[in-house]
């Protein structure tokens, strides 16, 4: 036993470090800490009297040299110390996702040891420093400076020293000038150039043809122009080509040479022409994005050969012809198909319903015709379906067919079924997961159907632009997740029911369970695209109906509302003071009713209110001129002859615009007393004056 204990002690001694990190390295690290205005709690670990190899975020090698400094997402604020360049053994430096400011020290870019430098998602400013051409070769392989505030042009000579560079990510900054091509020349293994979301301009430089190992080229959301250069198609190593939202023009001729492409994203440009038949040579293609261009023609039959396709996005173009030329049955991996707003004709091809993995199908705004096929029930994973404005008929049968799609969460059926009747007895047992339902602008007659009350997860219901009659049903408050309701432009009657003021999601600021749209949804009212329903503003729109009675005081409970529109009805009475409790309100429209009384002064407390309209009522008194009210146009108050204030023609204090309510009989009596008093005063003054004048001339 004694000999065993001795051996154990010797073993521990042999494997234990004989020394700590050097004073120079410790001092360099502490320089970083000293310069920070917020250190994310590092002070407790980074103590001068301890070995820096034991500090939080620090890793050392066997020689007790710092090799890794990993402090991502630590809440750090302040500048990056240039003394970190003194860490001669440092291989990986990650300071991403903090709030670091000032510039990027050139000492880090020119380090003789750093392989990976990641300062992404900070607030770094200025330009990238230029290394002199005499700089010896540096080992840097990965440089990630994305999501900062860098400006200026890219350095030119710096890249000559970066012979080992593989990844350069400078996206989401404010760089200007042309795309850099020097890394392609200097670094034979250069594989990733990501420059999206900057302010780059000019043509795509032909020098990119020197990037013989390039796998990813991203430069979307810039100001690039011109055509895709032929030299680009020589970079056959490319797997991901992403240049969306620029001003690129021309046709796609030559794209088939990039046979290794997995992603092709050229959406949001000015491309024209058709998709070439040679697209079928891109056997590895998984993502095809050509949306928002000016492309035309029929889809090529060879598209069926791209059997690995997962996403096809061709929306907002001028494609035409019938879809039956493409055999979608061969696209067994297809999950998303977006053909919104084109000129496709004929019927929806049955082969689409063989894409069993399809989760999103958007065919809206195409001149298809006919009725929906029962084969759509084969799409068991379908979550998002948009068939708006496709000239569909037979709404009852359509709903019955779709009720078998148990995964549906989002359903757009608007601008179809013209002048049919809203079905009241639809079996919707399989719509349990439905969260968004559009049956708008169909000119449907009938009432708000009771089967809607059986959709427990419904969050958004849009039925505007129909001919629905009758009252709002009391069961509306049973839809516990409903937060956006638009039933405007119908012929609904009755008073605003108390049930509308008892909707749980509108009573609080809490949001619905977060789920994501399979395809982005455009909201024309907000001019925004949404990826999740819960991001939509909470809305109650009852405009352009025949509602009567008073605005219920209980409306003040709906403190989660962003938008309230009760315009163009027959509502009467005063504007309830309780509306002032809706402190999140950004839009309030009460115009075109028979409202009376004054404008509640407390409406000034609605600090987020940006759109306000009470025109064409019978309101009276002074218009509040403080807060938000000073920003609203005159048209917000027009058609109320008894209102006064600087926004309207009537000046406060005039008889017409008096803000005080006066009994007409008493008013006549008061005016008579005033007249008689004035007459008596003037009469006495006149007599005395005459006597004085007569005395002067005839005395």
Buried (B, 14 or more C-beta within 10 A) or exposed (E): EEEEEEEEEEEEEEEEEEEBBBEEBBBBBBBBBEBBEEBBEBEEBBEEEEBBBEBEBBEBEEEBBBBBBBBBEBBBBBBBBBBBBBBBBBBBBBBBBBBBBBBBBBBBBBBEBBBBBBBBBBEBBEBBBBBEEEBEEBBBBBBBBBBBEBBEEBBEBBBBBBBBBBBBBBBBBBBBEBBBBBBBEBBEEBBBBBBBBBEBBEBBBEBBBBBEBBBBBBBBBBEBBEBBBEBBBBBEBBBBBBBBBBEBBBBBBBBBBBEBBBBBBBBBBBBBBBBBEBBBBBEBBBBBBBBBBEBBBBBBEBBBBBBBBBBBBBBBBBBBBBBBBBBBBBBEBBBBBBBBBBEBEBBBBBBBBBBBBBBBBBBBBBEBEEEBBEBBBBBEBBBBBBBBBBEBBBBBBBBBBBBBBBBBBBBBBBBBBEEBEBBEEBEBEBBEBBBBBBBBBBEBBBBBBEBBBBBEBBBBBBBBBBBBBEBBBEEBBBBBBBBBBBBBBBEBBEBBBEBBBBBBBBBBEEBBEEBBBBBBBEEEEBEEEBEBBBBBBBBBBBBBBEBBBBBBEBBBBBBBBBBBBBBBBEBBBBBBEBBBBBEBBBBBBBBBBEBBBBBBBEBBBBEEBEEBBBBBBBBBBBBBEEBBBEEBEEEBBBBBBBBBBEBBEBEBEEEEBBBEEEEEEEEEEEEEEEEEEEEEEEEEEEEEEEEEEEEEEEE
